């Protein structure tokens, strides 16, 4: 059945204030900053809100000032976002530096559910060198996929996008949505991640366009220089198919179900995306009813054909 999920993505430029000894005042000011930013999207009643990497870091602080601020901040900003979740019945992906009990730091995305509970934490796998040498951070080693109330999500942070070894871990797990919090955009690599992982891709980038990309690698929504935020719906009831050997089957399915299904063809790719727009059946049901071969099954069959027919 159709699974429509409303996603809000915010990418304001990093918030700047001069360092001051009143550290609690800096924490309060950051809360007020995000209260103002969230006001742009909360009236849309999103299911999920995504913010950029290091969303509560002041960019002009020295490293020493930054750590004093972190010590004062503790989990206060996370708790602020958790309260927003409870009040507005939404999930939030909160990305920030995080101090562990042993004193080490991680660059993390914490997933907060509609009750404000932390239901998953992703640690950035591929840190920029200076994050290690100057920022006292340790690299993450896991690529977990988390179950939220609307579907399966994975996370990546900034520099992660450059490393296919992380992407390939997600390719094997097939999340339905990748949440990318960043200070760097990634350009076409965002689309590559979406297509190779067969996943929607949501990118929150501080001071640069935010993006929502479908599993075909198509940009379906983006923020602008005037409005550094977006809200859009995606349908997580989808199947990725190839046109080869499926032309007649897809035509038959469309003839029978009409507007009850959508077959999205971006052109030139050979792959299409089938979604159910109905509350009565799923995209998987259509694939089963018409014996439609999935994209990855077709590629696997083609590999086997090659292996058994090599010179």
ZINORFEN-V551380 format. One record per pair of residues at least 6 apart in sequence whose C-alpha atoms are under 7 Angstrom apart, sorted by the first residue. I is the first residue (numbers start at 1). J is the second residue. D is the distance in whole Angstrom. If there is no record, write none. Layout:
i=I j=J d=D
i=I j=J d=D
This chain:
i=1 j=237 d=6
i=1 j=276 d=6
i=1 j=278 d=6
i=1 j=279 d=5
i=1 j=280 d=6
i=1 j=281 d=5
i=1 j=282 d=4
i=2 j=235 d=6
i=2 j=237 d=5
i=2 j=276 d=5
i=2 j=277 d=5
i=2 j=278 d=6
i=2 j=279 d=6
i=2 j=282 d=7
i=3 j=235 d=5
i=3 j=236 d=5
i=3 j=237 d=5
i=4 j=233 d=6
i=4 j=234 d=6
i=4 j=235 d=4
i=4 j=236 d=6
i=5 j=47 d=6
i=5 j=233 d=5
i=5 j=234 d=5
i=5 j=235 d=6
i=6 j=46 d=5
i=6 j=47 d=5
i=6 j=48 d=7
i=6 j=231 d=7
i=6 j=232 d=6
i=6 j=233 d=4
i=6 j=234 d=7
i=7 j=46 d=6
i=7 j=47 d=6
i=7 j=48 d=5
i=7 j=49 d=6
i=7 j=231 d=6
i=7 j=232 d=6
i=7 j=233 d=6
i=8 j=41 d=6
i=8 j=46 d=6
i=8 j=48 d=6
i=8 j=49 d=5
i=8 j=50 d=6
i=8 j=230 d=6
i=8 j=231 d=4
i=8 j=232 d=7
i=9 j=49 d=6
i=9 j=50 d=5
i=9 j=51 d=6
i=9 j=204 d=6
i=9 j=210 d=7
i=9 j=229 d=6
i=9 j=230 d=5
i=9 j=231 d=6
i=10 j=50 d=6
i=10 j=51 d=5
i=10 j=204 d=6
i=10 j=210 d=7
i=10 j=228 d=6
i=10 j=229 d=4
i=10 j=230 d=7
i=11 j=51 d=6
i=11 j=52 d=6
i=11 j=204 d=5
i=11 j=205 d=5
i=11 j=206 d=4
i=11 j=207 d=6
i=11 j=208 d=7
i=11 j=210 d=6
i=11 j=228 d=5
i=11 j=229 d=6
i=12 j=206 d=5
i=12 j=207 d=5
i=12 j=228 d=5
i=13 j=206 d=5
i=13 j=207 d=4
i=14 j=58 d=7
i=14 j=59 d=7
i=14 j=206 d=6
i=14 j=207 d=7
i=15 j=58 d=6
i=16 j=58 d=6
i=16 j=59 d=6
i=16 j=60 d=7
i=17 j=58 d=7
i=19 j=61 d=6
i=23 j=69 d=6
i=23 j=72 d=6
i=24 j=72 d=7
i=27 j=73 d=6
i=30 j=56 d=6
i=31 j=77 d=6
i=31 j=80 d=7
i=41 j=231 d=7
i=46 j=90 d=6
i=47 j=90 d=5
i=47 j=91 d=6
i=48 j=90 d=6
i=48 j=91 d=5
i=48 j=92 d=6
i=49 j=91 d=6
i=49 j=92 d=5
i=49 j=93 d=6
i=50 j=92 d=6
i=50 j=93 d=5
i=50 j=94 d=7
i=50 j=204 d=6
i=51 j=93 d=7
i=51 j=94 d=6
i=51 j=95 d=7
i=51 j=181 d=6
i=51 j=204 d=6
i=52 j=95 d=6
i=52 j=181 d=4
i=52 j=182 d=5
i=52 j=183 d=7
i=52 j=204 d=5
i=52 j=205 d=5
i=52 j=206 d=6
i=53 j=95 d=5
i=53 j=96 d=6
i=53 j=157 d=7
i=53 j=181 d=5
i=53 j=182 d=4
i=53 j=183 d=6
i=54 j=95 d=6
i=54 j=96 d=4
i=54 j=97 d=6
i=55 j=95 d=6
i=55 j=96 d=6
i=56 j=96 d=6
i=82 j=112 d=6
i=82 j=116 d=4
i=82 j=117 d=7
i=83 j=116 d=6
i=85 j=91 d=6
i=85 j=92 d=7
i=85 j=113 d=7
i=85 j=114 d=5
i=85 j=115 d=6
i=85 j=116 d=5
i=86 j=114 d=6
i=86 j=115 d=5
i=86 j=116 d=5
i=89 j=114 d=5
i=90 j=113 d=7
i=90 j=114 d=5
i=91 j=112 d=6
i=91 j=113 d=4
i=91 j=114 d=5
i=92 j=111 d=6
i=92 j=112 d=5
i=92 j=113 d=7
i=93 j=109 d=6
i=93 j=110 d=6
i=93 j=111 d=5
i=93 j=112 d=6
i=94 j=109 d=5
i=94 j=110 d=5
i=94 j=111 d=6
i=95 j=108 d=6
i=95 j=109 d=4
i=95 j=110 d=6
i=95 j=181 d=7
i=96 j=107 d=6
i=96 j=108 d=6
i=96 j=109 d=7
i=97 j=105 d=7
i=97 j=106 d=6
i=97 j=107 d=5
i=97 j=108 d=6
i=98 j=105 d=5
i=98 j=106 d=5
i=98 j=107 d=6
i=98 j=108 d=6
i=99 j=105 d=4
i=99 j=106 d=7
i=104 j=136 d=7
i=104 j=137 d=6
i=105 j=136 d=6
i=105 j=137 d=5
i=105 j=138 d=6
i=106 j=123 d=6
i=106 j=137 d=5
i=106 j=138 d=6
i=107 j=123 d=6
i=107 j=124 d=5
i=108 j=121 d=7
i=108 j=122 d=5
i=108 j=123 d=4
i=108 j=124 d=6
i=109 j=121 d=6
i=109 j=122 d=5
i=109 j=123 d=7
i=110 j=118 d=6
i=110 j=120 d=6
i=110 j=121 d=5
i=110 j=122 d=7
i=111 j=118 d=6
i=111 j=119 d=6
i=111 j=120 d=5
i=111 j=121 d=6
i=112 j=118 d=5
i=112 j=119 d=6
i=113 j=119 d=7
i=120 j=146 d=6
i=122 j=155 d=6
i=123 j=140 d=5
i=124 j=139 d=6
i=124 j=140 d=5
i=124 j=156 d=7
i=124 j=157 d=6
i=124 j=160 d=7
i=125 j=139 d=5
i=125 j=140 d=4
i=125 j=141 d=6
i=125 j=160 d=6
i=126 j=139 d=6
i=126 j=159 d=6
i=126 j=160 d=5
i=127 j=139 d=6
i=127 j=159 d=6
i=128 j=159 d=7
i=131 j=137 d=6
i=132 j=138 d=6
i=143 j=169 d=7
i=144 j=154 d=7
i=145 j=152 d=6
i=145 j=153 d=6
i=145 j=154 d=5
i=145 j=175 d=6
i=146 j=152 d=6
i=146 j=153 d=5
i=146 j=154 d=6
i=147 j=153 d=6
i=151 j=176 d=7
i=152 j=175 d=5
i=152 j=176 d=5
i=152 j=177 d=7
i=153 j=175 d=5
i=153 j=176 d=6
i=153 j=177 d=5
i=153 j=178 d=6
i=154 j=175 d=6
i=154 j=177 d=6
i=154 j=178 d=5
i=154 j=179 d=6
i=155 j=178 d=6
i=155 j=179 d=5
i=155 j=180 d=6
i=156 j=179 d=6
i=156 j=180 d=5
i=156 j=181 d=7
i=157 j=180 d=6
i=157 j=181 d=5
i=157 j=182 d=6
i=158 j=181 d=6
i=158 j=182 d=4
i=158 j=183 d=6
i=158 j=184 d=6
i=161 j=186 d=7
i=167 j=193 d=7
i=170 j=197 d=6
i=171 j=196 d=6
i=171 j=197 d=4
i=174 j=197 d=6
i=174 j=198 d=7
i=174 j=199 d=7
i=175 j=199 d=6
i=176 j=199 d=5
i=176 j=200 d=6
i=176 j=236 d=7
i=177 j=199 d=5
i=177 j=200 d=5
i=177 j=201 d=6
i=178 j=199 d=7
i=178 j=200 d=6
i=178 j=201 d=5
i=178 j=202 d=6
i=179 j=201 d=6
i=179 j=202 d=5
i=179 j=203 d=6
i=180 j=202 d=6
i=180 j=203 d=5
i=180 j=204 d=6
i=181 j=203 d=6
i=181 j=204 d=5
i=181 j=205 d=6
i=182 j=204 d=6
i=182 j=205 d=5
i=182 j=206 d=7
i=183 j=205 d=5
i=183 j=206 d=5
i=184 j=205 d=6
i=185 j=205 d=6
i=185 j=208 d=7
i=191 j=213 d=7
i=191 j=217 d=4
i=191 j=218 d=7
i=192 j=217 d=7
i=194 j=200 d=6
i=194 j=201 d=5
i=194 j=213 d=7
i=194 j=214 d=7
i=194 j=215 d=5
i=194 j=216 d=7
i=194 j=217 d=6
i=195 j=215 d=5
i=195 j=216 d=5
i=195 j=217 d=5
i=198 j=215 d=5
i=199 j=214 d=7
i=199 j=215 d=5
i=200 j=213 d=6
i=200 j=214 d=5
i=200 j=215 d=5
i=201 j=212 d=6
i=201 j=213 d=5
i=201 j=214 d=6
i=202 j=211 d=6
i=202 j=212 d=5
i=202 j=213 d=7
i=203 j=210 d=5
i=203 j=211 d=5
i=203 j=212 d=6
i=204 j=210 d=5
i=204 j=211 d=7
i=209 j=222 d=6
i=209 j=223 d=5
i=209 j=224 d=6
i=209 j=228 d=7
i=210 j=222 d=5
i=210 j=223 d=5
i=210 j=229 d=7
i=211 j=219 d=7
i=211 j=221 d=6
i=211 j=222 d=4
i=211 j=223 d=7
i=212 j=219 d=6
i=212 j=220 d=6
i=212 j=221 d=5
i=212 j=222 d=6
i=213 j=219 d=4
i=213 j=220 d=6
i=214 j=220 d=7
i=221 j=232 d=7
i=222 j=230 d=6
i=223 j=229 d=5
i=223 j=230 d=5
i=237 j=275 d=6
i=237 j=276 d=6
i=237 j=282 d=7
i=237 j=283 d=6
i=238 j=273 d=7
i=238 j=274 d=5
i=238 j=275 d=4
i=238 j=276 d=7
i=238 j=283 d=6
i=239 j=273 d=6
i=239 j=274 d=5
i=239 j=275 d=7
i=239 j=283 d=6
i=239 j=284 d=7
i=240 j=272 d=6
i=240 j=273 d=5
i=240 j=274 d=6
i=240 j=294 d=6
i=240 j=295 d=6
i=241 j=271 d=6
i=241 j=272 d=5
i=241 j=273 d=6
i=241 j=293 d=7
i=241 j=294 d=4
i=241 j=295 d=4
i=242 j=270 d=6
i=242 j=271 d=4
i=242 j=272 d=6
i=242 j=294 d=7
i=242 j=295 d=5
i=243 j=270 d=6
i=243 j=271 d=6
i=243 j=272 d=7
i=246 j=292 d=6
i=246 j=293 d=7
i=249 j=290 d=6
i=249 j=292 d=7
i=254 j=261 d=7
i=260 j=276 d=6
i=260 j=277 d=5
i=260 j=278 d=5
i=261 j=274 d=7
i=261 j=275 d=6
i=261 j=276 d=5
i=261 j=277 d=5
i=262 j=274 d=6
i=262 j=275 d=5
i=262 j=276 d=7
i=262 j=277 d=7
i=263 j=272 d=7
i=263 j=273 d=6
i=263 j=274 d=5
i=263 j=275 d=7
i=264 j=272 d=5
i=264 j=273 d=5
i=264 j=274 d=6
i=265 j=272 d=5
i=265 j=273 d=7
i=271 j=295 d=7
i=274 j=283 d=6
i=275 j=283 d=5
i=276 j=282 d=5
i=276 j=283 d=5
